Amino acid sequence: MTGTDQLEAWWAGLTPDQRARAAAIAARPAPRGLAIDDLTASMIVAGLPTSRMVWTGTPEHLVEMLDEVADFVTGAAGRS
C-alpha cells in the first residue's frame, strides 16, 4: 500500500500535461497500460507501485498503473 503523502508528493511534482495524461490513464478500466515515458519514470522514481505487463506487441503496454494509484489520480484530478 502506498502512503497518501507519497502519492501527493508525486502528484505535486507533475506538470499539467503529465496530470492530464495520468487522469486519462486512470479513467481506463484495468489493466491501465502505460508507455515508458516521463510519466512512467516519475512514478518509478517516486517509488509508486507498478506492474510489469506482458508484451503484447504494443509499446504502450509495458507498465500498468495499479488501482490504488488510479484511485488517487481520479480523486486528485477531480479536485484540481
Residue pairs with C-beta under 8 A, 6 or more apart in sequence:
1 68
2 47
2 48
2 49
2 68
2 69
2 72
4 72
6 46
6 47
6 48
7 48
7 69
7 72
7 76
8 76
9 46
10 42
10 43
10 46
10 48
11 19
11 72
11 73
11 76
13 42
13 46
14 22
14 39
14 42
18 38
18 39
18 42
19 76
19 77
19 80
21 39
22 39
22 65
22 73
22 77
23 73
23 74
23 77
25 32
25 33
25 34
25 39
25 65
25 70
25 73
26 32
26 65
26 69
26 70
26 71
26 73
26 74
26 77
27 74
30 64
30 67
30 70
31 51
31 53
31 61
31 64
32 64
32 65
32 66
32 70
33 53
33 58
33 60
33 61
33 62
33 63
33 64
34 40
34 43
34 50
34 60
34 62
34 63
34 64
34 65
35 59
35 60
35 62
36 59
36 62
36 63
40 50
40 63
43 50
43 63
43 65
43 69
44 50
48 69
49 66
49 68
49 69
50 63
50 64
50 65
50 66
51 63
51 64
51 66
52 62
52 63
52 64
53 61
53 62
53 63
53 64
55 61
55 62
65 73
